[in-house]
């Protein structure tokens, strides 16, 4: 059956053999069956509405993530190797936790919709070209924090306890305890 007959659009990146080849290459890079299952569940199933909150918690726990009950991550797409989440921490729909670095989130943290937590980057090499290999740093978010919608937390950042990050802010450096931070890059507003 050709792509036109199957109803797939020619510009659809999820259709066709190229998409399947890329996904199989990702699976081959994973070394253990647990890594394969973790990748499948956290990338494709957990961000959907198919799983109730209690099942999400159990899947995250079984996948080896350090998750304390109760917490809410049913709408999050988790693509990091190591995640620790404190009690009563909730992530809204569209949250992405990306990279190979570890992420540690404290107790009573509220994460708004479409927040991105990024733990890896690509360095510039010779002739100002981006290198294929990536470097990564951990991200730590303290307790009693609130990350507004579409905030971006970059690699190596430590956010202390009691911080509010405004919607759309880009946190590129460490933030001290308390206060409201916003802007690009984020700076203290209150």
Secondary structure, 3 states (H helix, E strand, C coil): CCHHHHCCCCCCCCCCHHHHHHHHHHHHHCCCHHHHHHHHHHHHHCCCCCCCHHHHHHHHHHCCCEECCCEECCCCEEECCEEEECCCEEECCCCEEECCCEEEECCCCEECCCCEEECEEEEECHHHCEEEEEEECCEEECCCCEECCCCEECCCCEECCCCEECCCCEECCCECCCCEEECECCEECC
